[in-house]
Amino acid sequence: PKGYQRSNDRIREDVCDRLTQHGQVDASDIDVQVQEGEVTLSGTVDTRQAKRLAEDTAFSVSGVRDVHNQLRVANGADPLRGAGFDR
């Protein structure tokens, strides 16, 4: 409907649910904040692939206008793992 906008709390809940249920993303160190439909992801993930998947997952939620991906690959993680260069 015209002018309808999902609340930030509902968007945050949906993003968190989808990240938690995602089979290739460990969301235990991801913080999700939503302001005016814009999602900010911060924290750490294991691989660059997980970083990209988390961003794509957030974008897939209804009501999300933009995603600011501030996730970092955890120290000690193999930077090539999950990037198509698995050994």
C-alpha distances in whole Angstrom, upper triangle without the diagonal:
4,6,6,9,11,15,18,19,17,17,21,22,20,22,25,25,25,27,30,29,30,33,34,33,35,33,35,36,32,30,27,25,22,21,18,16,20,22,26,28,32,35,37,37,40,39,37,36,34,33,31,30,29,27,25,24,22,21,19,17,14,13,16,17,20,23,27,29,32,34,37,40,42,45,48,45,46,44,45,44,41,41,42,46,46,50
4,6,9,12,15,18,20,19,18,22,23,22,23,27,27,27,29,31,31,32,35,36,35,37,34,36,37,33,31,27,25,22,20,17,16,19,22,26,28,32,35,37,38,41,40,38,37,35,34,32,31,29,27,26,25,23,21,21,19,15,13,16,16,20,23,26,29,32,34,37,40,42,46,48,46,47,45,45,45,42,41,43,47,47,51
4,6,10,12,15,18,17,16,20,21,20,22,25,26,26,28,30,30,31,35,35,33,35,32,34,34,31,29,25,22,19,17,13,13,17,20,23,26,29,33,35,36,39,38,37,35,34,32,31,30,28,26,25,25,22,20,20,18,14,12,15,14,18,21,24,27,30,32,35,38,40,44,46,44,46,43,44,44,41,40,43,46,47,50
4,7,10,13,15,13,13,17,18,17,19,22,22,22,25,27,27,28,32,32,31,32,29,32,32,28,26,22,20,17,16,12,12,16,18,22,24,28,31,33,33,37,36,35,33,32,30,29,28,26,24,23,22,19,18,18,15,12,9,13,13,17,20,23,25,28,30,34,36,38,42,44,42,44,42,42,42,38,39,41,44,45,48
4,6,9,12,10,10,13,15,14,16,19,19,20,22,24,25,25,29,30,28,29,26,28,28,25,22,19,17,13,12,9,8,12,14,18,21,24,27,30,30,33,33,32,30,29,27,26,25,23,21,20,19,16,15,16,13,10,7,10,10,14,16,19,22,25,26,30,33,35,38,41,39,40,38,39,38,36,36,38,41,42,45
4,7,8,7,7,10,11,11,13,15,16,17,19,21,21,22,26,27,25,26,23,25,25,22,20,16,14,11,11,9,8,11,13,16,19,22,25,27,28,31,31,30,29,26,25,24,23,20,19,19,17,14,14,14,11,8,6,9,11,14,16,18,21,23,24,28,31,32,36,38,36,38,36,38,36,34,34,36,39,40,43
4,5,5,6,9,10,11,12,14,16,17,19,20,21,23,26,27,25,25,22,24,24,21,18,14,12,9,9,8,8,11,12,15,17,20,23,26,27,30,31,30,29,26,25,25,23,21,19,20,18,15,15,16,12,11,8,10,12,15,16,18,20,22,23,27,30,31,35,37,36,38,36,38,37,34,35,37,40,40,44
4,6,5,6,9,10,10,12,14,15,16,18,20,21,25,25,22,23,19,21,20,17,14,11,8,5,6,7,6,8,9,12,14,17,20,22,24,27,28,27,26,24,22,22,21,18,17,18,16,13,14,15,12,11,9,9,11,13,13,15,17,19,20,24,26,28,31,34,32,35,33,35,34,31,32,35,37,38,41
4,5,5,6,9,10,11,12,14,15,16,18,20,24,24,22,22,18,19,19,16,14,11,9,7,9,10,10,12,11,13,15,17,19,22,23,27,28,27,27,24,22,23,22,18,18,19,17,14,16,16,12,12,11,12,14,15,15,17,19,20,21,24,27,28,31,34,32,35,33,35,34,31,33,35,38,38,41
4,5,5,6,9,10,11,12,14,15,17,18,22,23,21,21,18,20,20,17,15,12,11,9,11,12,10,12,12,15,16,19,21,23,24,27,28,27,26,23,22,22,21,18,17,18,15,13,14,14,10,10,9,11,14,15,16,18,19,21,22,25,27,28,32,35,33,35,34,35,33,31,32,34,37,37,40
4,5,5,6,9,10,11,12,14,15,16,20,21,19,19,16,18,19,15,14,10,9,7,10,10,7,9,8,12,13,16,19,21,21,24,25,24,23,20,19,19,17,15,14,14,12,9,10,11,7,7,7,7,10,12,12,14,16,18,19,22,24,26,30,32,30,32,31,32,30,28,29,31,34,34,37
4,5,5,6,9,10,11,12,14,15,19,20,17,17,13,15,15,12,10,7,7,6,9,11,9,10,8,10,10,13,15,18,18,22,23,22,22,19,17,18,17,13,13,14,12,9,12,12,9,11,10,9,12,13,12,13,14,16,16,20,22,23,27,29,27,30,29,30,29,26,28,30,33,33,36
4,6,5,6,9,10,10,12,14,18,19,17,17,13,15,16,13,12,9,10,10,13,14,12,13,11,13,13,16,17,19,19,23,24,24,23,19,19,20,18,14,15,16,13,11,13,13,10,11,12,12,15,16,15,17,17,19,18,22,24,24,28,30,28,31,30,31,29,27,29,31,34,33,36
4,5,5,6,9,10,11,12,16,17,15,16,13,15,17,14,13,10,12,11,14,15,12,13,11,14,13,16,18,20,19,22,23,23,21,18,18,18,15,13,13,13,10,9,11,10,7,9,10,10,14,15,14,16,17,19,18,22,23,25,28,30,28,30,29,30,28,25,27,29,32,31,35
4,5,5,6,9,10,11,14,15,12,13,11,13,14,11,10,8,10,10,13,14,11,11,9,11,10,13,15,16,16,19,19,19,18,15,14,14,12,9,10,10,7,5,9,9,6,9,10,9,13,12,11,13,13,15,15,18,20,21,25,27,25,27,25,27,25,22,24,26,29,28,32
4,6,5,6,9,10,13,14,11,11,8,10,12,9,9,7,10,11,15,17,14,14,11,12,10,12,13,15,14,17,19,19,18,15,14,15,13,10,12,13,10,8,12,12,10,13,14,13,16,16,14,15,14,16,15,18,19,20,23,25,23,26,25,26,24,22,24,27,29,28,31
4,6,5,6,9,12,14,12,12,10,12,14,12,12,11,13,14,18,19,16,17,14,15,14,16,17,17,17,19,20,21,19,16,16,17,14,12,14,14,10,10,13,12,10,13,15,14,18,18,16,18,17,19,18,20,21,22,26,27,25,27,27,28,25,23,25,27,30,28,32
4,5,5,6,10,11,10,11,9,12,14,12,13,12,14,15,18,19,16,16,13,15,13,16,17,17,15,18,18,18,16,13,14,14,11,9,11,11,7,8,11,9,8,12,14,13,17,16,15,17,16,18,16,19,20,21,25,26,24,25,25,25,23,20,22,24,27,26,29
4,5,5,9,9,7,8,6,9,11,9,11,10,13,14,18,20,17,16,13,13,11,13,13,13,12,14,15,15,14,10,11,12,9,7,10,10,7,8,11,11,11,14,16,14,17,16,14,15,14,15,13,16,16,17,21,23,20,22,21,22,20,17,19,22,24,23,26
4,6,8,10,8,7,6,8,11,10,12,12,15,17,20,22,20,19,16,16,13,15,14,14,13,15,16,18,16,12,14,15,12,10,13,14,10,11,15,14,13,17,19,17,21,20,17,19,17,18,16,18,18,18,22,23,21,23,23,24,21,19,21,24,26,24,27
4,6,9,8,9,9,11,14,13,15,15,18,19,23,24,21,21,18,19,16,18,18,17,15,16,17,19,16,13,15,16,12,11,14,14,10,12,15,14,13,17,19,18,22,21,19,21,19,21,18,20,20,21,24,25,22,24,24,24,22,19,22,23,26,24,27
4,6,6,8,8,12,14,13,15,15,18,19,23,24,21,20,17,18,15,17,17,16,13,14,14,15,13,10,12,13,9,9,12,11,8,11,14,12,13,17,19,18,21,20,17,19,17,19,16,18,17,19,22,23,20,21,21,21,18,15,18,19,22,21,24
4,6,8,10,13,15,15,18,18,22,23,27,28,25,24,21,21,18,19,18,17,13,13,14,15,12,10,13,14,10,11,14,14,11,14,17,15,17,20,23,21,24,23,20,22,19,21,18,19,18,18,22,22,19,20,20,20,16,14,17,18,20,18,21
4,7,9,12,14,14,17,17,21,23,26,28,25,23,20,20,16,17,16,14,11,10,10,12,9,7,10,11,8,9,13,12,11,14,16,16,17,21,23,21,24,22,19,20,17,18,15,16,14,15,19,19,15,16,16,16,13,10,13,14,17,15,18
4,6,9,10,10,13,14,18,19,23,25,22,20,17,16,13,14,13,11,8,8,9,11,9,5,8,10,7,7,11,11,10,12,15,15,16,20,22,19,22,20,17,17,14,15,12,13,12,13,17,17,14,16,16,16,14,11,14,16,18,17,20
4,6,7,8,12,13,17,20,23,26,23,22,18,17,13,13,11,9,7,8,10,12,11,8,10,12,10,9,13,14,12,14,17,17,18,22,23,21,24,22,18,18,15,16,12,13,12,12,15,16,13,16,16,17,15,13,16,19,20,18,21
4,6,5,8,10,14,16,20,23,20,19,15,14,10,11,9,9,7,10,12,14,13,9,10,13,11,8,12,14,11,12,15,16,16,19,21,18,21,19,16,16,14,14,11,12,12,13,16,18,16,18,18,20,18,16,18,21,23,21,24
4,6,9,11,15,18,21,24,22,21,17,16,12,11,9,9,9,11,14,16,16,12,13,16,14,12,15,17,15,15,19,20,19,22,23,21,24,22,19,18,16,15,12,13,13,12,16,17,16,19,19,21,19,18,21,24,25,23,26
4,7,10,13,17,20,23,22,20,16,14,10,8,6,6,7,10,13,14,15,12,12,15,14,12,14,17,16,15,19,20,20,23,24,21,23,21,17,16,14,12,9,10,11,10,13,15,14,17,18,20,18,18,20,23,24,23,25
4,6,10,13,17,20,18,16,12,10,7,6,5,6,7,11,13,14,14,11,10,13,12,9,11,14,13,12,15,17,16,20,20,17,19,17,14,13,11,10,8,10,11,11,15,17,16,19,18,21,19,18,20,23,24,24,26
4,7,10,13,17,16,14,10,8,6,5,6,9,11,15,16,17,17,14,13,15,15,11,12,15,14,12,15,17,16,19,18,16,18,16,13,12,11,10,9,12,14,14,17,20,19,22,21,24,23,21,23,26,28,27,30
4,7,10,13,12,10,7,6,5,7,9,12,13,17,18,18,18,15,13,15,14,10,11,14,12,9,12,14,13,15,15,12,14,13,10,10,10,10,10,14,16,17,20,23,22,24,23,25,24,23,24,27,29,29,32
4,7,10,10,8,6,5,7,8,11,15,16,20,21,21,21,18,16,17,17,13,13,15,14,11,13,16,14,15,14,12,13,12,10,10,11,11,12,16,19,20,23,26,25,27,26,28,27,26,26,30,32,32,35
4,7,6,5,4,6,9,12,15,18,19,23,23,22,22,20,18,18,18,15,13,15,14,11,12,14,12,13,11,9,10,10,9,10,12,13,15,19,22,23,26,29,28,30,28,30,30,27,28,31,33,34,37
4,5,5,7,8,12,14,17,21,22,26,26,25,25,23,20,21,21,18,16,18,17,13,14,16,14,14,11,10,10,10,10,11,14,15,17,21,24,26,29,32,31,33,31,33,32,30,31,34,36,37,40
4,6,8,11,14,17,21,24,25,29,29,27,27,25,22,22,22,19,17,18,18,14,14,16,14,13,9,9,8,10,11,13,16,18,20,24,27,29,32,35,33,35,33,35,34,32,32,35,38,38,42
4,6,10,13,16,20,22,23,26,26,25,24,22,20,19,19,16,14,15,14,11,10,12,10,9,6,5,5,7,9,11,14,16,18,22,25,27,30,33,31,33,31,32,32,29,29,32,35,36,39
4,7,10,13,17,19,20,24,23,22,22,20,17,17,17,14,12,13,13,10,10,12,11,11,9,6,5,5,6,7,11,13,15,19,22,24,27,30,28,30,28,29,29,27,27,30,32,33,36
4,6,10,13,16,17,20,20,19,19,17,14,14,14,11,9,11,11,7,8,11,10,12,10,7,8,6,5,6,8,10,12,16,19,21,24,27,25,27,25,27,26,24,24,27,30,30,34
4,6,10,13,14,18,18,17,18,15,12,13,14,11,9,12,12,9,11,14,13,15,14,11,11,9,6,5,6,7,9,13,16,18,21,24,23,25,23,25,24,23,23,26,28,29,32
4,7,9,11,14,15,14,15,12,9,11,12,8,8,11,11,9,11,14,14,16,16,13,14,11,7,6,5,6,6,10,13,14,18,21,19,21,19,22,21,19,20,23,25,25,29
4,7,9,13,14,14,15,13,10,13,14,10,11,14,14,12,15,18,17,20,19,16,17,14,11,9,7,5,5,8,11,12,15,18,17,20,18,21,20,19,20,24,25,25,28
4,7,11,12,13,15,12,10,13,14,11,12,16,16,14,17,20,20,23,23,19,21,18,14,12,10,7,5,6,9,9,12,15,14,17,16,19,19,18,19,23,24,23,26
4,7,9,10,12,10,8,12,13,11,13,16,16,15,18,20,21,24,24,21,23,20,16,14,11,9,5,5,6,5,9,12,11,14,13,16,15,15,16,20,20,20,22
4,6,8,9,6,6,10,10,9,12,14,14,15,17,19,20,24,24,21,23,20,16,15,12,11,7,6,5,6,10,11,9,11,11,13,12,11,13,17,17,17,19
4,7,8,7,8,11,12,11,14,16,16,17,20,21,23,26,27,24,26,23,19,18,15,14,10,8,6,6,9,9,6,8,9,11,9,9,11,14,15,13,16
4,5,5,6,9,10,11,13,14,15,17,19,20,22,26,27,24,25,22,18,17,14,14,10,9,6,8,10,10,7,7,7,8,6,6,8,11,12,11,14
4,5,5,6,9,10,11,13,14,16,17,19,21,24,25,22,23,20,16,15,12,12,9,8,6,10,12,13,10,9,7,8,8,7,6,10,11,12,15
4,5,5,6,9,10,11,12,14,15,16,19,23,24,21,22,19,16,16,13,14,11,11,9,12,15,16,12,12,10,9,8,5,6,9,11,11,15
4,5,5,6,9,10,10,12,14,15,17,21,22,19,21,18,15,15,11,13,9,10,9,11,14,15,12,13,11,12,10,8,9,12,14,14,17
4,6,5,6,9,10,11,13,15,16,20,21,17,18,15,12,11,8,9,6,7,7,10,14,15,13,14,12,13,12,10,11,14,16,16,20
4,5,5,6,9,10,11,13,15,18,19,16,17,14,11,11,9,11,9,11,11,14,17,19,16,16,13,14,13,10,10,13,16,16,20
4,5,5,6,9,10,11,13,17,18,15,17,15,12,13,11,13,11,13,13,15,19,20,17,17,15,16,14,11,12,14,17,17,21
4,6,5,6,9,10,11,15,16,13,15,13,10,11,8,11,9,11,12,14,18,20,17,18,17,18,16,13,14,17,20,20,23
4,5,5,6,9,11,14,14,11,12,10,7,8,6,10,9,12,13,16,20,22,19,20,18,19,18,15,15,18,21,21,25
4,5,5,6,9,12,14,11,12,11,9,11,10,13,13,15,16,19,23,24,21,22,20,20,19,16,16,18,21,21,25
4,5,5,7,11,13,11,13,12,10,12,11,14,13,16,17,19,23,25,22,23,21,21,20,17,18,20,23,23,26
4,5,6,9,10,7,10,9,7,10,10,13,13,16,17,20,23,26,23,24,23,23,22,19,20,22,25,25,29
4,6,8,9,6,8,7,6,10,11,14,15,18,20,22,26,28,25,26,24,24,24,20,20,23,26,26,30
4,6,9,8,10,10,10,14,14,18,17,21,22,24,28,30,27,28,26,26,25,21,22,23,27,27,31
4,6,6,9,10,11,14,15,18,18,22,23,25,29,31,28,30,28,28,27,24,24,26,30,30,33
4,6,9,11,12,16,18,21,21,25,27,29,33,35,32,33,31,32,31,27,28,30,33,33,37
4,6,9,11,15,17,20,21,25,27,29,33,35,33,34,32,33,32,29,29,31,35,35,39
4,6,7,11,13,16,18,21,24,26,29,32,30,31,29,30,29,26,26,29,32,32,36
4,7,10,13,16,18,22,24,27,30,33,31,32,29,30,30,27,27,29,32,33,37
4,7,10,13,15,18,21,24,27,30,28,29,26,27,27,25,24,27,29,31,34
4,6,9,11,15,17,20,23,26,24,25,23,24,24,21,21,24,26,27,31
4,6,9,12,15,18,21,24,22,24,21,23,23,21,21,24,26,27,30
4,6,9,12,14,17,20,18,20,17,19,19,18,17,21,23,24,27
4,7,10,12,15,18,17,19,16,19,19,18,18,22,23,24,27
4,7,9,12,15,14,16,14,16,16,15,16,19,21,21,24
4,6,9,12,11,13,11,14,14,14,14,18,19,19,22
4,7,9,7,9,8,11,11,11,12,16,16,16,18
4,6,6,9,9,13,12,13,15,18,18,17,19
4,5,9,9,13,13,15,16,19,18,18,19
4,6,9,12,11,14,16,18,17,16,16
4,6,9,8,10,12,15,13,12,14
4,5,5,9,10,12,10,9,10
4,6,8,8,11,9,10,12
4,6,5,7,6,7,9
4,5,7,6,5,8
4,6,7,6,10
4,5,7,11
4,6,9
4,6
4
